Amino acid sequence: MTFTCDEKLPGFAEFDFHLIEETGNWPFVVTDENSAQITFSPYENDVEALIEPDSIDVNVNPKQSADGTVQQISIVFRLITRSEALEQLLEQYANKPGVGIGKLNNEFKKLYGTDREPLYMNYEVNEGTKVDGTAFTEVVIKGETRKRPVYYTP
């Protein structure tokens, strides 16, 4: 095994959440090698949302269970965009089965969840308390899978 000292930037640059119904062509077992065959057909919308810089927090914690190791996935980020259209869109996606694709700062992409082991998204709007304070929408995506998130290389 050979190791190098090439620096890879940590953290995430983007995160996308897709409902399972927006996806297709899933292999029976998703791996790094076959993840590219999964197709994504997101619904059309005119809603734009900016993620607060450096707010994407992705945690994958392995936990032993009676059935083996389970990967507990928790993804949290803040949207600094606020609008009626954004809240309506988030409401349409809330508590429905989906998967996430996280693009790391080093350009790699990872797939979180599968069609058989989906994740679920919820959100909380924080309107702020002062004119010069902060306001944001916190998005939380959670779920459990039997395998680690795979690299997605379309």
MIDOSE-1310 file (N, C-alpha, C; in nm, 2 decimals, decimal comma, always signed):
residues 154
mtft	+0,09/-0,12/+0,00/+0,00/+0,00/+0,00/+0,09/+0,12/+0,00; +0,06/+0,22/-0,09/+0,14/+0,34/-0,10/+0,05/+0,46/-0,06; +0,11/+0,55/+0,02/+0,04/+0,67/+0,06/+0,12/+0,79/+0,01; +0,05/+0,89/-0,03/+0,11/+1,02/-0,07/+0,07/+1,13/+0,02
cdek	+0,13/+1,25/+0,00/+0,10/+1,36/+0,08/+0,02/+1,47/+0,00; -0,04/+1,43/-0,11/-0,12/+1,52/-0,19/-0,23/+1,58/-0,11; -0,24/+1,71/-0,10/-0,35/+1,77/-0,02/-0,48/+1,76/-0,09; -0,59/+1,72/-0,02/-0,72/+1,72/-0,07/-0,80/+1,81/+0,02
lpgf	-0,87/+1,90/-0,04/-0,94/+2,00/+0,04/-1,06/+1,93/+0,11; -1,08/+1,96/+0,24/-1,19/+1,90/+0,32/-1,32/+1,97/+0,29; -1,43/+1,91/+0,33/-1,56/+1,98/+0,33/-1,63/+1,96/+0,20; -1,75/+2,02/+0,20/-1,85/+2,00/+0,09/-1,87/+2,14/+0,03
aefd	-1,88/+2,14/-0,11/-1,91/+2,26/-0,18/-2,06/+2,27/-0,22; -2,13/+2,15/-0,24/-2,27/+2,15/-0,28/-2,33/+2,02/-0,22; -2,47/+2,03/-0,21/-2,54/+1,91/-0,17/-2,68/+1,92/-0,24; -2,71/+1,81/-0,31/-2,84/+1,79/-0,37/-2,92/+1,68/-0,31
fhli	-3,05/+1,70/-0,30/-3,14/+1,60/-0,24/-3,25/+1,57/-0,35; -3,26/+1,44/-0,38/-3,36/+1,40/-0,48/-3,46/+1,30/-0,42; -3,58/+1,32/-0,45/-3,68/+1,22/-0,41/-3,65/+1,09/-0,49; -3,68/+0,98/-0,43/-3,66/+0,85/-0,50/-3,74/+0,85/-0,63
eetg	-3,86/+0,91/-0,63/-3,93/+0,91/-0,76/-3,87/+0,99/-0,87; -3,76/+1,07/-0,83/-3,69/+1,15/-0,93/-3,57/+1,07/-0,98; -3,55/+0,94/-0,94/-3,44/+0,86/-0,97/-3,48/+0,73/-1,04; -3,38/+0,66/-1,10/-3,42/+0,54/-1,17/-3,29/+0,46/-1,20
nwpf	-3,31/+0,34/-1,25/-3,21/+0,25/-1,30/-3,11/+0,21/-1,18; -3,17/+0,18/-1,07/-3,09/+0,14/-0,95/-3,04/+0,00/-0,96; -2,91/-0,03/-0,94/-2,86/-0,17/-0,93/-2,91/-0,23/-0,80; -2,92/-0,36/-0,79/-2,97/-0,43/-0,67/-2,88/-0,39/-0,55
vvtd	-2,75/-0,39/-0,57/-2,65/-0,35/-0,46/-2,57/-0,23/-0,52; -2,57/-0,12/-0,46/-2,50/+0,00/-0,51/-2,36/+0,00/-0,46; -2,27/+0,01/-0,56/-2,12/+0,01/-0,53/-2,06/+0,14/-0,59; -1,93/+0,16/-0,56/-1,86/+0,27/-0,62/-1,85/+0,25/-0,77
ensa	-1,84/+0,12/-0,82/-1,83/+0,09/-0,96/-1,95/+0,10/-1,04; -2,07/+0,08/-0,98/-2,20/+0,08/-1,06/-2,29/+0,20/-1,03; -2,24/+0,29/-0,94/-2,33/+0,40/-0,91/-2,36/+0,49/-1,03; -2,27/+0,49/-1,13/-2,29/+0,58/-1,24/-2,41/+0,54/-1,32
qitf	-2,47/+0,42/-1,31/-2,58/+0,38/-1,39/-2,71/+0,44/-1,33; -2,71/+0,49/-1,21/-2,83/+0,56/-1,15/-2,86/+0,68/-1,23; -2,99/+0,70/-1,26/-3,03/+0,82/-1,33/-3,11/+0,92/-1,24; -3,09/+1,05/-1,27/-3,16/+1,15/-1,19/-3,24/+1,24/-1,29
spye	-3,37/+1,25/-1,26/-3,46/+1,34/-1,34/-3,53/+1,43/-1,24; -3,46/+1,53/-1,20/-3,52/+1,62/-1,10/-3,64/+1,70/-1,16; -3,74/+1,72/-1,07/-3,85/+1,80/-1,11/-3,80/+1,94/-1,15; -3,87/+2,00/-1,25/-3,84/+2,14/-1,29/-3,89/+2,24/-1,18
ndve	-3,81/+2,34/-1,14/-3,86/+2,44/-1,06/-3,77/+2,57/-1,08; -3,82/+2,68/-1,04/-3,75/+2,80/-1,06/-3,70/+2,86/-0,93; -3,68/+2,77/-0,83/-3,64/+2,81/-0,70/-3,48/+2,80/-0,69; -3,42/+2,91/-0,65/-3,28/+2,91/-0,62/-3,26/+2,92/-0,47
alie	-3,16/+2,85/-0,42/-3,13/+2,86/-0,28/-2,98/+2,86/-0,26; -2,93/+2,95/-0,18/-2,78/+2,96/-0,15/-2,76/+2,89/-0,01; -2,66/+2,80/-0,01/-2,62/+2,74/+0,11/-2,52/+2,83/+0,18; -2,53/+2,85/+0,31/-2,44/+2,93/+0,38/-2,30/+2,87/+0,37
pdsi	-2,20/+2,95/+0,33/-2,06/+2,89/+0,31/-2,02/+2,81/+0,43; -1,96/+2,70/+0,41/-1,90/+2,61/+0,51/-2,00/+2,56/+0,61; -2,13/+2,55/+0,58/-2,23/+2,51/+0,67/-2,27/+2,36/+0,65; -2,22/+2,30/+0,54/-2,26/+2,16/+0,52/-2,19/+2,07/+0,61
dvnv	-2,26/+2,00/+0,70/-2,20/+1,91/+0,80/-2,26/+1,77/+0,77; -2,17/+1,68/+0,73/-2,21/+1,54/+0,69/-2,14/+1,45/+0,79; -2,22/+1,37/+0,86/-2,17/+1,27/+0,96/-2,23/+1,13/+0,92; -2,13/+1,04/+0,91/-2,17/+0,90/+0,89/-2,11/+0,82/+1,00
npkq	-2,19/+0,77/+1,09/-2,14/+0,70/+1,21/-2,18/+0,55/+1,20; -2,08/+0,46/+1,19/-2,12/+0,32/+1,20/-2,16/+0,28/+1,34; -2,27/+0,20/+1,35/-2,32/+0,15/+1,47/-2,35/+0,01/+1,46; -2,30/-0,07/+1,56/-2,32/-0,21/+1,56/-2,47/-0,24/+1,61
sadg	-2,53/-0,33/+1,53/-2,67/-0,37/+1,57/-2,67/-0,52/+1,56; -2,79/-0,58/+1,60/-2,80/-0,73/+1,59/-2,79/-0,78/+1,45; -2,82/-0,69/+1,35/-2,81/-0,73/+1,21/-2,67/-0,70/+1,15; -2,58/-0,65/+1,22/-2,45/-0,61/+1,17/-2,43/-0,46/+1,19
tvqq	-2,34/-0,40/+1,11/-2,31/-0,26/+1,12/-2,41/-0,18/+1,04; -2,46/-0,07/+1,10/-2,55/+0,02/+1,03/-2,48/+0,15/+1,03; -2,49/+0,22/+0,91/-2,44/+0,35/+0,89/-2,54/+0,46/+0,93; -2,53/+0,53/+1,03/-2,62/+0,64/+1,07/-2,58/+0,76/+1,00
isiv	-2,66/+0,81/+0,91/-2,63/+0,93/+0,83/-2,70/+1,05/+0,88; -2,63/+1,16/+0,90/-2,69/+1,29/+0,94/-2,63/+1,40/+0,85; -2,71/+1,47/+0,78/-2,66/+1,58/+0,70/-2,73/+1,71/+0,74; -2,66/+1,82/+0,77/-2,72/+1,94/+0,81/-2,66/+2,06/+0,73
frli	-2,74/+2,15/+0,68/-2,68/+2,27/+0,62/-2,78/+2,38/+0,64; -2,73/+2,51/+0,62/-2,82/+2,62/+0,63/-2,84/+2,69/+0,49; -2,96/+2,72/+0,46/-2,99/+2,80/+0,34/-3,01/+2,95/+0,38; -2,93/+3,04/+0,32/-2,95/+3,18/+0,36/-3,05/+3,25/+0,27
trse	-3,10/+3,18/+0,17/-3,20/+3,23/+0,08/-3,33/+3,21/+0,16; -3,42/+3,31/+0,16/-3,55/+3,30/+0,22/-3,66/+3,35/+0,12; -3,76/+3,26/+0,10/-3,87/+3,30/+0,01/-3,98/+3,21/+0,03; -4,10/+3,26/-0,01/-4,22/+3,17/-0,01/-4,20/+3,05/-0,10
aleq	-4,15/+3,07/-0,22/-4,13/+2,96/-0,31/-4,04/+2,85/-0,25; -3,93/+2,89/-0,18/-3,84/+2,80/-0,12/-3,91/+2,71/-0,02; -3,98/+2,78/+0,07/-4,05/+2,71/+0,17/-4,16/+2,61/+0,12; -4,22/+2,65/+0,01/-4,32/+2,56/-0,06/-4,25/+2,44/-0,11
lleq	-4,13/+2,46/-0,18/-4,05/+2,35/-0,23/-4,00/+2,26/-0,12; -3,95/+2,31/-0,02/-3,90/+2,23/+0,09/-4,02/+2,15/+0,15; -4,13/+2,21/+0,16/-4,25/+2,14/+0,21/-4,29/+2,02/+0,13; -4,27/+2,03/-0,01/-4,30/+1,92/-0,10/-4,21/+1,80/-0,08
yank	-4,08/+1,83/-0,04/-3,98/+1,73/-0,02/-3,97/+1,67/+0,12; -4,03/+1,74/+0,22/-4,02/+1,70/+0,36/-4,08/+1,56/+0,38; -4,01/+1,48/+0,46/-4,06/+1,35/+0,51/-4,09/+1,25/+0,39; -4,03/+1,27/+0,28/-4,05/+1,18/+0,17/-3,91/+1,11/+0,14
pgvg	-3,92/+0,98/+0,10/-3,79/+0,91/+0,08/-3,71/+0,97/-0,04; -3,58/+0,99/-0,01/-3,49/+1,04/-0,11/-3,35/+1,00/-0,09; -3,26/+1,05/-0,17/-3,11/+1,03/-0,17/-3,04/+1,16/-0,18; -2,92/+1,17/-0,13/-2,84/+1,29/-0,15/-2,72/+1,27/-0,22
igkl	-2,67/+1,37/-0,29/-2,54/+1,37/-0,36/-2,46/+1,49/-0,31; -2,35/+1,46/-0,24/-2,27/+1,56/-0,19/-2,14/+1,58/-0,28; -2,12/+1,70/-0,32/-2,00/+1,73/-0,39/-1,89/+1,79/-0,30; -1,79/+1,72/-0,28/-1,68/+1,76/-0,19/-1,60/+1,87/-0,26
nnef	-1,52/+1,95/-0,18/-1,44/+2,06/-0,23/-1,33/+2,01/-0,32; -1,30/+1,87/-0,32/-1,20/+1,82/-0,40/-1,26/+1,76/-0,53; -1,39/+1,79/-0,56/-1,46/+1,76/-0,68/-1,52/+1,62/-0,68; -1,48/+1,53/-0,58/-1,55/+1,40/-0,57/-1,69/+1,42/-0,53
kkly	-1,77/+1,32/-0,57/-1,92/+1,32/-0,53/-1,94/+1,19/-0,46; -2,03/+1,20/-0,36/-2,07/+1,08/-0,28/-2,22/+1,07/-0,28; -2,27/+0,95/-0,29/-2,42/+0,92/-0,29/-2,45/+0,87/-0,15; -2,55/+0,94/-0,09/-2,60/+0,90/+0,05/-2,74/+0,85/+0,04
gtdr	-2,76/+0,73/+0,08/-2,89/+0,66/+0,07/-2,91/+0,59/-0,06; -3,01/+0,50/-0,07/-3,04/+0,42/-0,19/-3,19/+0,42/-0,20; -3,23/+0,36/-0,31/-3,37/+0,34/-0,33/-3,43/+0,24/-0,23; -3,36/+0,15/-0,17/-3,40/+0,06/-0,07/-3,38/+0,11/+0,07
eply	-3,29/+0,20/+0,09/-3,26/+0,26/+0,22/-3,25/+0,41/+0,20; -3,36/+0,47/+0,19/-3,36/+0,62/+0,16/-3,33/+0,70/+0,29; -3,31/+0,83/+0,26/-3,29/+0,93/+0,36/-3,42/+1,01/+0,36; -3,44/+1,09/+0,47/-3,56/+1,17/+0,48/-3,51/+1,31/+0,52
mnye	-3,57/+1,41/+0,46/-3,54/+1,55/+0,48/-3,65/+1,63/+0,56; -3,60/+1,71/+0,65/-3,69/+1,81/+0,72/-3,62/+1,94/+0,72; -3,69/+2,04/+0,76/-3,63/+2,18/+0,77/-3,70/+2,26/+0,88; -3,63/+2,36/+0,92/-3,68/+2,45/+1,02/-3,64/+2,59/+0,98
vneg	-3,74/+2,68/+0,98/-3,71/+2,82/+0,94/-3,68/+2,90/+1,06; -3,57/+2,98/+1,06/-3,54/+3,06/+1,17/-3,54/+3,21/+1,11; -3,64/+3,28/+1,15/-3,66/+3,42/+1,10/-3,57/+3,52/+1,16; -3,50/+3,48/+1,26/-3,41/+3,58/+1,33/-3,49/+3,66/+1,43
tkvd	-3,41/+3,74/+1,51/-3,47/+3,82/+1,61/-3,45/+3,97/+1,60; -3,34/+4,00/+1,53/-3,30/+4,14/+1,51/-3,28/+4,18/+1,37; -3,30/+4,30/+1,33/-3,28/+4,35/+1,20/-3,14/+4,32/+1,14; -3,04/+4,34/+1,23/-2,91/+4,31/+1,19/-2,86/+4,17/+1,22
gtaf	-2,95/+4,08/+1,26/-2,91/+3,95/+1,30/-2,91/+3,86/+1,18; -2,91/+3,73/+1,20/-2,92/+3,63/+1,09/-3,05/+3,56/+1,09; -3,09/+3,52/+0,97/-3,20/+3,44/+0,94/-3,17/+3,33/+0,84; -3,22/+3,22/+0,86/-3,18/+3,10/+0,77/-3,29/+2,99/+0,78
tevv	-3,27/+2,90/+0,69/-3,35/+2,78/+0,69/-3,25/+2,66/+0,71; -3,27/+2,59/+0,82/-3,18/+2,47/+0,85/-3,25/+2,35/+0,79; -3,17/+2,28/+0,70/-3,22/+2,16/+0,64/-3,14/+2,04/+0,71; -3,22/+1,94/+0,75/-3,17/+1,82/+0,81/-3,21/+1,70/+0,73
ikge	-3,11/+1,62/+0,69/-3,14/+1,49/+0,62/-3,08/+1,38/+0,70; -3,17/+1,28/+0,72/-3,12/+1,16/+0,81/-3,17/+1,03/+0,75; -3,10/+0,93/+0,79/-3,14/+0,79/+0,76/-3,03/+0,69/+0,80; -3,06/+0,57/+0,77/-2,96/+0,46/+0,80/-2,95/+0,37/+0,68
trkr	-2,82/+0,33/+0,66/-2,79/+0,23/+0,55/-2,70/+0,12/+0,60; -2,70/+0,01/+0,53/-2,62/-0,10/+0,57/-2,48/-0,09/+0,52; -2,46/-0,01/+0,41/-2,33/+0,01/+0,36/-2,29/+0,16/+0,37; -2,16/+0,19/+0,36/-2,11/+0,33/+0,36/-2,16/+0,40/+0,23
pvyy	-2,17/+0,53/+0,24/-2,20/+0,61/+0,11/-2,09/+0,57/+0,00; -2,14/+0,56/-0,12/-2,05/+0,53/-0,23/-2,01/+0,65/-0,31; -1,90/+0,64/-0,38/-1,86/+0,75/-0,47/-1,95/+0,74/-0,59; -1,99/+0,86/-0,63/-2,08/+0,87/-0,75/-2,00/+0,93/-0,86
tp	-1,98/+0,86/-0,97/-1,90/+0,91/-1,08/-1,98/+0,89/-1,21; -2,06/+0,98/-1,24/-2,14/+0,97/-1,37/-2,06/+0,99/-1,49
